[in-house]
């Protein structure tokens, strides 16, 4: 990976769907798996178990016809990835047009960069004797017990300057990606930052960026845990300082309720099905 995060996302998946009552509307998903097994009819899948045949569960799809689409099949299970459009009644999708080929959006790589400006002359260790993997692990362990930590990650932007670097090749990553003398350790804290850098320097002598956090990671985890079941998935994003909650359809009622319970924008809804203009 181009960036190695020490603690970025805590992902929890759930089999249920957010099913608040609402008026039917037209929604679409551009690349979603539809799967039918001996245990259930055609259903939408947000996550698919890596078995053979695959397994998943989700909302029913009404009006599905396997004879009209290309698909795979094994042991009584049929599946494939498609663009689907239909009306959503809060618990199931009723197709309003034939399923089409999946339209896979371009995936944008999340960059774990440092909010601190690079020092004059670039990032360098302040104490090379403490710029080691052992020192990094010891510092991480200390930070895990600090309740005011808003997030910890490593900035590997130095890899951009290596001609032809390809992080998908294990030999390149092994040779270049985890050089503790070049990795920038990033730590966000809530509250007063005075003395924080000196405290980290007790165990870490490599490049370091200390920045301000509005919310601690522990606070975000508590919000995540309080959401309970009924979501496609939940995760903590320390970069944005938000909890992401996956839902089949994002309703205004749910947005307002989550804002009222946790603060405006603390929980960001991530819908699988999006309104059709």
C-alpha positions in Angstrom: 0.0 0.0 0.0 1.1 3.6 -0.7 0.2 4.6 2.8 0.3 2.6 6.0 -2.2 3.6 8.6 -1.7 2.5 12.2 -5.3 3.1 13.0 -7.6 4.4 10.4 -10.8 2.4 10.0 -12.8 0.2 12.3 -15.3 -1.6 10.1 -18.4 -3.4 11.4 -20.7 -5.1 9.0 -24.3 -6.0 9.6 -26.8 -8.2 7.7 -29.8 -5.9 8.3 -30.9 -3.0 6.2 -31.9 0.5 7.3 -35.6 0.2 6.8 -37.3 3.3 8.0 -40.7 4.0 6.5 -40.7 6.2 3.5 -42.5 6.9 0.2 -41.3 4.8 -2.7 -38.8 6.6 -4.9 -36.5 5.5 -7.8 -33.0 4.6 -6.8 -30.0 3.1 -8.5 -26.8 1.2 -7.8 -24.2 1.2 -10.5 -22.2 -1.9 -9.6 -23.8 -4.2 -7.1 -24.0 -8.0 -6.7 -27.4 -9.7 -7.0 -27.4 -13.2 -5.7 -30.0 -16.0 -5.4 -29.4 -19.2 -3.4 -31.5 -22.2 -2.4 -32.1 -20.3 0.8 -33.5 -17.1 -0.7 -34.6 -15.4 -3.9 -32.7 -12.6 -5.7 -31.2 -10.2 -3.2 -28.9 -7.2 -3.2 -25.5 -7.7 -1.6 -23.2 -5.0 -0.2 -20.7 -7.6 1.1 -20.1 -11.0 -0.4 -18.6 -13.9 1.5 -15.6 -15.3 -0.3 -16.9 -18.9 -0.5 -17.8 -20.9 -3.5 -20.5 -20.4 -4.4 -20.5 -17.0 -2.7 -23.0 -16.0 0.0 -24.7 -12.8 1.0 -27.9 -11.5 2.3 -29.7 -8.2 1.8 -33.0 -6.7 0.5 -35.1 -8.7 -2.0 -35.1 -7.6 -5.6 -38.6 -7.8 -7.1 -38.9 -8.4 -10.9 -35.6 -10.1 -11.3 -35.1 -12.4 -14.3 -31.9 -14.4 -14.6 -32.6 -15.3 -18.2 -32.2 -11.6 -19.1 -28.7 -11.2 -17.7 -25.3 -12.8 -17.8 -24.5 -14.5 -14.6 -22.5 -17.3 -12.9 -24.0 -20.3 -11.2 -22.9 -23.2 -8.9 -24.7 -25.6 -6.6 -28.1 -23.9 -7.0 -26.7 -20.4 -6.5 -26.7 -17.7 -9.2 -25.0 -14.3 -9.0 -23.5 -11.4 -10.9 -22.7 -7.7 -10.8 -25.1 -5.2 -12.4 -26.5 -1.7 -12.6 -30.0 -1.8 -11.0 -32.7 0.8 -11.0 -36.0 0.6 -9.2 -38.4 1.8 -6.5 -37.5 1.4 -2.9 -40.2 0.9 -0.3 -37.9 0.7 2.7 -37.2 -3.0 2.6 -37.0 -4.1 -1.0 -36.1 -2.9 -4.5 -38.7 -3.3 -7.3 -37.0 -3.0 -10.7 -38.4 -0.3 -13.0 -36.1 -1.1 -15.9 -34.0 -4.1 -16.9 -30.7 -4.7 -15.1 -27.7 -3.4 -17.0 -23.9 -4.0 -17.0 -22.1 -2.8 -14.0 -20.7 0.7 -14.2 -17.7 0.6 -11.9 -16.7 4.1 -10.7 -13.1 5.1 -10.5 -11.7 4.3 -7.0 -9.9 7.3 -5.5 -7.0 6.3 -3.2 -7.2 7.9 0.2 -4.0 9.7 1.0 -2.7 9.6 4.5 -0.7 12.8 4.3 0.6 15.0 7.1 -1.2 18.3 7.9 2.2 19.7 9.1 4.3 21.6 6.6 7.6 19.9 5.8 10.5 21.4 7.7 13.2 23.2 5.9 15.4 20.6 4.2 12.7 17.9 4.4 11.6 15.4 6.9 14.6 13.9 8.9 15.0 12.0 12.2 15.6 14.2 15.2 17.3 11.2 16.9 18.3 8.4 14.5 18.8 6.0 17.4 15.1 6.2 18.1 14.0 6.1 14.4 13.6 2.3 14.3 10.7 -0.2 13.9 11.1 -1.1 17.5 10.8 2.5 18.6 7.8 3.0 16.4 6.0 0.0 17.9 6.8 1.1 21.4 5.4 4.6 20.6 2.2 3.1 19.1 1.7 1.1 22.3 1.9 4.2 24.4 -0.5 6.0 22.2 -3.0 3.2 22.3 -3.6 4.0 26.0 -4.0 7.7 25.6 -7.7 8.7 25.6 -7.1 12.1 24.0 -5.6 10.6 20.8 -7.7 11.5 17.7 -5.8 9.3 15.3 -2.4 7.8 14.4 -1.1 7.2 10.9 2.0 7.1 8.8 2.7 9.4 5.9 4.7 7.7 3.2 4.7 10.5 0.7 8.5 10.1 0.3 7.6 7.1 -1.9 6.4 9.6 -4.6 10.0 10.7 -5.2 11.2 7.1 -5.9 11.3 6.7 -9.8 9.0 4.0 -10.9 7.9 3.0 -7.4 5.2 0.3 -7.6 3.6 -0.5 -4.2 1.7 -3.4 -5.7 5.0 -5.3 -6.0 5.9 -6.9 -2.6 9.7 -6.6 -3.4 9.3 -2.8 -3.8 7.2 -2.4 -0.7 9.6 -4.5 1.3 12.6 -2.4 0.1 11.2 1.1 0.4 7.8 1.4 2.0 8.6 1.1 5.7 11.8 3.0 6.2 11.4 4.4 9.8 13.9 7.2 9.1 11.6 8.5 6.4 8.1 7.6 7.7 6.3 10.6 9.2 4.4 9.6 12.3 1.2 11.6 12.6 -0.6 11.9 15.8 -3.7 14.0 16.5 -4.8 15.0 20.0 -7.8 16.7 21.5 -7.2 19.6 23.9 -4.0 21.4 24.6 -1.1 20.3 22.5 1.6 21.7 24.8 4.1 19.0 25.8 2.6 16.4 23.4 5.6 16.4 21.0 8.1 16.1 23.9 6.1 13.2 25.3 6.2 11.3 22.0 9.9 12.2 21.6 10.6 10.1 24.7 10.3 7.0 22.5 10.2 8.2 18.9 13.1 10.0 17.1 11.8 9.8 13.6 9.9 12.4 11.6 6.9 13.6 13.6 3.7 15.7 13.0 1.5 16.6 16.0 -1.8 18.2 15.1 -5.2 19.2 16.6 -8.2 16.9 16.7 -11.8 18.0 17.4 -12.8 14.5 18.5 -10.9 11.6 20.0 -10.8 8.3 18.3 -12.3 6.8 21.5 -15.3 9.2 21.2 -15.8 8.2 17.5 -15.7 4.5 18.5 -18.3 5.1 21.1 -20.6 6.7 18.5 -20.0 3.8 16.2 -20.9 1.3 18.8 -24.0 3.2 19.8 -25.4 3.0 16.3 -26.3 -0.7 16.8 -27.6 -3.0 14.2 -29.6 -2.1 11.1 -26.7 -0.7 9.0 -24.9 -2.2 6.1 -21.6 -1.3 7.7 -20.1 1.3 10.0 -16.5 2.6 10.2 -14.4 5.2 11.9 -12.6 7.7 9.7 -9.9 9.4 11.7 -8.9 11.7 8.9 -12.3 13.2 8.6 -13.1 12.6 12.3 -16.4 11.0 11.4 -18.3 7.8 11.7 -19.4 6.4 8.3 -22.6 4.5 8.4 -23.6 2.5 5.3 -27.3 2.3 4.6 -29.3 1.1 1.6 -31.0 4.4 1.2 -30.2 7.6 3.1 -33.3 9.3 4.3 -33.5 12.9 5.6 -35.3 11.6 8.7 -32.3 9.4 9.5 -29.9 12.2 8.8 -31.7 14.6 11.1 -32.0 12.0 13.9 -28.3 11.1 13.8 -27.3 14.8 13.8 -29.6 15.4 16.8 -28.1 12.4 18.7 -24.4 12.8 17.9 -23.9 16.4 16.5 -24.1 17.7 13.0 -21.9 15.8 10.6 -20.5 13.4 13.1 -22.2 10.4 11.4 -21.9 10.5 7.6 -24.4 8.3 5.7 -23.1 6.3 2.8 -26.0 5.0 0.7 -25.7 1.9 -1.5 -28.8 3.0 -3.5 -28.7 6.6 -4.7 -31.7 8.7 -6.0 -32.3 8.7 -9.7 -32.7 12.2 -11.1 
